Amino acid sequence: MIQILLAIISGIIVGFLFALIKLPVPAPPAISGIAGILGIYLGYKLYNYMIPFIDKL
């Protein structure tokens, strides 16, 4: 839980600094960015789930 809180705090700080110096947000559009991160996470979990089956082949 502490890692999530630290990630949120650091994200807020970086976002604030980018806005302060008038730079664009260093992230993809909200929904597509979240979908991409979710896809990467699910692919990682799928690999870990499938590896025992792959090893048996």
C-alpha positions in Angstrom: 0.0 0.0 0.0 2.9 2.4 0.7 4.2 1.9 -2.8 0.9 2.9 -4.3 0.8 6.0 -2.1 4.3 7.0 -3.0 3.6 6.5 -6.7 0.5 8.7 -6.5 2.4 11.4 -4.6 5.3 11.4 -7.0 2.9 11.5 -9.9 1.2 14.5 -8.4 4.5 16.3 -7.9 5.7 15.5 -11.5 2.4 16.6 -12.9 2.5 19.9 -10.9 6.0 20.6 -12.1 5.2 20.0 -15.7 2.2 22.3 -15.4 4.3 24.9 -13.7 6.8 25.1 -16.5 4.1 24.8 -19.1 5.1 21.4 -20.6 2.6 18.8 -21.9 1.7 15.9 -19.6 4.3 13.2 -20.0 1.7 10.4 -20.4 -0.7 9.1 -23.1 -4.3 10.1 -23.1 -6.0 8.9 -19.9 -8.2 6.0 -21.1 -5.8 4.6 -23.7 -2.9 4.9 -21.2 -4.8 3.0 -18.5 -5.9 0.4 -21.0 -2.2 -0.1 -22.1 -1.0 -0.5 -18.6 -3.8 -2.9 -17.8 -2.9 -4.9 -20.9 0.7 -5.2 -19.9 -0.2 -6.3 -16.4 -2.7 -8.9 -17.7 -0.2 -10.2 -20.2 2.4 -10.6 -17.4 -0.1 -12.5 -15.3 -1.2 -14.7 -18.2 2.4 -15.6 -18.8 2.9 -16.6 -15.2 -0.3 -18.6 -15.4 0.6 -20.4 -18.6 4.3 -21.2 -17.9 3.5 -24.5 -16.0 1.5 -25.7 -19.1 4.2 -24.6 -21.5 6.9 -26.3 -19.5 5.0 -29.7 -19.7 5.2 -29.6 -23.6 
